[in-house]
C-alpha cells in the first residue's frame, strides 16, 4: 500500500537528531531510512528545492520487520498532526476507530443541526477535538477526523463548512472562517493508477480571515492576519498579513498590522447560529 501522510520536508537532513533520540548511529538510521523508502514505509517527493517526506497513512508498525525502522516509524507517527488509520481487524485500534467514526457521523447527521453551541461543542470535544474558550462551530458545518481538530480561543467557523481534519487541522485564535468554506486535509495521488490516499495538515494562524467558498487543501499554511478571499484555492504557505485570491491563490495586497479584536462568534446575538 502507498497511502501516505505528509510528515515534513527534508527529513533525511534531520536524521542525526533522530539518531540521538533513538540511541543509534547516524549510519544505522540512514540504512533503516533507505530500507523504509524501498519498502513503502516512507516516501519522498521532490518539489523545487525541498524533498517532501511522508510515511504510510495506514499504521503498519506491527508489520515492519526491520527493528530500527519499526521504532523510527512509530516515532514519526507520533509527530503527525493527523491520526494514522489502523490496520483493520479484530483488535482494539479498529474498534476505537469505528467508534470515533460513528460518533463523528452522528454529529454530521444530527448534532451539527441543533441550535445549541453548548451541545455541539460538547459533542466535538468528547470526540477528541480541542476547542478553546469562546470559539464556536456554527450549525450545518460537518467535521471529519474530529480527534485531529484543534481550534484556539475566540475563533468562529460559519455555516455549511467542511472541516476535514484527518490529516491534522489547526486553527489559531481570533480566526474568522466564513460560511461554505472547505478545509480539506487530504486527497489522492493523481499519478497513481491505484488512487492512493494522501494527507497532510492544514494550518490557519491567529487573526486570519478565510472568506466564503474558499478551499484550503493540505499543505495550506495561512500566516497570522492573512486573508484568503472568496472562492480562492490555497495549498501552500501564505505569509502573515498577505491578502491572496484566485485559483491558485496569488498575492493581492496586504492587511494592516497590530490586529487587536475579538471575533465574538459565540454570544447572545449568535445564540441560534
N, C-alpha and C positions, 0 to 999 in steps of 0.2 A: 504493500500500500504506500501511496505517496501523498496522502492527505498531510498537510503541514501547517504549522503555526509559526508566524514570524517571531523571532527572538531578539535579534539585534543586528547591527552592521559590523562587519569586520571582526567576527568572533575569533578567528584564528589569532589575531593580534593580542587578544586578551587571554590566550591560553596560559602564559606564565603565571598570571594572577590566579587562575583557576587551579593550576597545578599545585600552587602553595596551599590552597584551601583543601584540595583533595589529598594532600600529603604524598604526592608522587613527583617524578621528574618531568620537566617540560617535554623531553623526548618521548617519554611513555605516553603523555597525554596527546601529543601530536600524532603518535601512531594510533591511539584509540580514536581520535577525531577522524583520521583518514579512514579508519575502519567504519565509522559511523556514516561517513559520506558514501562509501561504497555499498553499504547495506541498507540504505533508505531510512536511517535513523535521524540523520541530519541532512540538510540540503543547503546549497549555496547557489546564488544567482547574482551575476554581475550587473549592476545598474550604474552606469557612468563610472565614477571613481570609488564607489562603495560596493562591497560584497554583502548582499542581503543573506542572512543566515536564519534558517528555520529548523524546527525539529518536528518529528512525527506528531500530528494532531491527535492520533489515537495513542493512548498510553500503552506502549509496548514494552515497558520496563521489564516485565516478567519474562519476555521472550528474547531479550538481548543476551547473547551468550558471552560476549566479551565482558569480563568483570569490571574493568575500569570504565568502559563505555557505558555500562549499565549505571554505574554511580554518577557519571557525568551527565547522562540523560536525565536522571532523577533530579540532579541539582538544577539543570537548565529548566526543567518543567516547573519547578517551584518558583522560578523567577518570572514566569509568564504572567501577564495580567489577566488572560483568559484561562478557562479551565480546560484541561485535556479531556477528550472523550474516552471513557473506559472501554476496555475490551469486553464486549457484551457476552454474558454467560450467566450461570447460576452462581453469582457472587455478590458481595455487599456493594462494591462500586457500581455495578449495574442497577441494583435495587435503588440505591441512593439517587443515581442519575434519573431513573424513571420517576421516582417520587418528586424530584425537583421539577422535571419537565411537566408532570401532571399538575403540580402546584402552579406552575407558570401558565399553563393553558387555561386553568380555571380563572386565573387573573385576566387573561386576554379575552376570554369569552364572556365572563360575568362581572368580575370585581372592578375592572377598569371603567365600567359604565355607571357605577354607583356614584352619586353626587356627594361624596364624603372624602375629603382629603385624608382624614384620620384613618379610615378603614383601608384606603388604597395604599397609603404609606406603610401601615402596619403589615399588610399582606406582602408588600415588596421586601420590607426589612426581614420578615420572618423567612422569606425565601432566599435570604443571603445578601440582598442589596444593602449598600452602605449609603445612607442619605442623611445629610447634615440638617441642622436646625434651620427652620424657616423655608426649606426647599419644598417643592411640590411637583408632582407629575399630574397634569390635568386629565380630564376624562377622555376615554377612547384612544389613549396612547397605549400601544402594545409593547411588550418587553420580551425579548428573547435572551436567555443566558442571564437571568436577573442576579445570580450569585456572583457574576463578574461585573456588576454595575456599581459605580462609585459616583456619587453626586455630593458636592460640597454644600456650604451654607448659603441660604438666600438665593437659590437658583430656581428657575422655573422652566418646565418643559410643557409646551402648549398642547392644544387638542390634536388628535389624529396623527400623532407622530409614530415612528417606529424606532425603538431603541434596541438594536441588535448588538448585545454586549458579549456575544460568545467568544470573541477574540480579545475582550477587555475594552470597556468604555469608561473613561474617566472625565467627569465634568466638574469644573472648578467652582469657586464661589462667585456669587452675583452674576451668573451666566443667564442670558435670555435665549431660549430656543423657541422660535415661533411655531405656529401650528403647521402641520403637514411636512415637517422636516423628517428626512430619512437618515439615520445614523447606522451604517452597516459595517460591522467589524468582521466581515467575511466575504467570501466569493468562491470562484472556481478557476482552475487553471485552463485557460482557453487554448493553450498549446498542447494539451494532453488529450488523447482520444478517450481516456478514462474519466475525464471531467473531475479530476481530483479537487477536493475541497481545500481552500487556502484561507487563512485567517490572520488577523493581526489587530493591534489596538487602535482605537480612536481616542484622541486626547483633545480636550477643549479647556483652554486656560481661563483664569479669572476675568470677569467683566467682558467676555466675548459675547457677541450677538450673532446668532445664526438665524437668518431671515427665512420667511416662509418658502417651502418647497425646495430648499437646498438639499443636496445629497452629499454626505460625507462618508467616504469609503475608508477601508482600513489603510493605514498609512497617513491619514489626516491627523495633523498635529497643529491645532489652532492656538496661536500665541495669545498672551494676555491682551485684552482690549481689542482684539481683531474683530472684523466684521465680514461675514460671508453673506453676500447679497442673495436675493430671491432667485431660485432655480439654478444657482451655481452648483458646480460639481467639483469637489475637492478630494484629493487622495495623496496629499503631500503636506509639507510644512508650510504654514502661513506665519510670517513673522509678526511679533507683537504690534498692535495698533494699525496694521495694514487693513485696507478695505479691498476685498477681492470679489470678482464676479465673472460669470461666463462659464462655458464648458469646453475645455477645462478652465478652471478659475485662473484669472490673471489680475495683477495689481491694478487698482482703480484710483487709489488715493490713500490718505492716512487719517486716522482718528486723533483727537486731542489726547494728551497725556493726563496723568494725575486724576484718573477717574475715581469718583467717590460718591456712590449712590447705592441705594437698596432697590432690588427688583420688586420685592413685595408681592410675589406671586401666590402667597397663601395668607389671605386676610379676609376681612369682613366682606369686601366687595367681590371676592372671588370664592365665596363660600360654596357655591354650587358648580364651580368650574371643574 
